[in-house]
Amino acid sequence: SALLIQFLKSKNLSYTAGTIKAALLAGANPMNLPVWKTGSGFVNLTKSLILLNSTNLVNNTPELTYIHPHVLPFNPYNVLFSGSTVEFNLTVISSLKNKVNILIPETLADFVSTPSNNVLIAVEVTNTSKAVK
């Protein structure tokens, strides 16, 4: 993370803790195992730096959002047809205050319940860190 901060400072860009974490996770090389068991993968600083250098800026801060897991952490057919219940957390990491919409496919809408019982979930992400320059 120190290299990412040094890179951002050399470009005179602002950043938050969410900027660094999202860049590291989004730039990671996936492993040949399910993401819910291994996380985002192996850290790849080169990919993280490329991502920081190519993303849009908002108020001189790279605009990055990373959602984990980005795929269902279970096989829906095994769960849906066996009558099991699965609960899992969705982690949203953002460099800025952001709103993220998560769409549940219509084919799963009858089988999925959410905290708000809506098919479309609006998750508000608030980054409490102030941008550092």
N, C-alpha and C positions, 0 to 999 in steps of 0.2 A: 504494500500500500504506500510505502514511502516513495517508491519510484513513480507511482501514479500522481501523488501529490507534487513531487518535484516537476514532473512533466506539465501539470496544470499551471503551476507557478511560472514555469518558463514561458508559457503561452499567455501569461497574465490573465488566467481564467479563475473564476470563483468555483468553489466546490463545497459540498456538504458531506457528512459521513455517508449518507445515502448514495451520493455520486460515486464514492470509492467502492462501497460494497456492491452496488449494482454493476459497476464496470468489471469488478473481479468475477462476480458470478456469471454475468452475461458472456464474458470472454473465456470462460472455462471450457476445456475440452471434455466432452462427455465420455463417460466410461461405458463399458459394455455390460452394464448392470442397470436395473431400474433406478430412476432418479430419486424415488422415495426411499431407497436404501443407501444411496451413495452421495446424495446432494447434487450439486451442479457439475462436479467433475474435477479434473486437474486444473490448477491455476495456469493460465497462459497469459503472461504479462503483455506479450506482443499483441495478441488479439484485444486485450483490454485497452491498450494504448491506442490502437487503431480505432476502436469503438469510441473512445473519448475524443479523438481527433476528428471523427466524421459525424458525430451526432449534432443535432440542432442545439443552438444556445438560447437560453431564456435568461435575460438579465445577466449575461456573461457567465452563466453556469450551464454546463452540458445537461441536457434534458434526457435522463435515463430512467427507465422503470424496468424492474425485473420481477417476475412472478414465479414462485416456486410452490408446488411442482407445476410445470407447464403442461403436463399430461395427467390424466387420472391416475391416482396411486393404487389402482386395482384394476382387474379385468372386469368390466361391467357385466359381461355375460355370466361369469361365474357367480357374481354376487346377486344379480337380478333374478336369476333362475333358481338359486338355492334359498332365497328368502332371507339372506343375511342383511345386516345393517352395517354400513361402513361410515365412519366419521373421520374427517381429516381437516387439518388446518391449511389454509392458503396464506402464504406469506408474500406480501407486496413490499418491495423495496424501491424507493424512488428518490431521485436527487432533489426533487422539488415537491411542493404540495401539489397533489394530482388527484384526479378522479379516474378510476379504472372500472370499466364495465366488463363483466364476465358473463358470457352468453352460454347458457345450458342448451344443447341441441334439443329441438322439439321431440326427437325420438326418445329422449331421456326425461323429458319434463314430467311425465306422469310418475316416474320412479324416484325423482330427486326432490328432496325438501331442503330448503335453505333457511337461514335464520329469519329472513323476512317473508318466506313462502312465496317469493316471486321467481319467475323464470329468469328475469334479468336482474343480476345482483349489482348494485352500485356500491363499491367499496371506496370510502374516502381515505386517502393516505395523507397523513399529515406528517411532515418532516419537521421536528421541533428544533433541529439544528439550524443555526444561522449560517449563511454562506460565508466561507472564509476566502480571503483573497491574499 
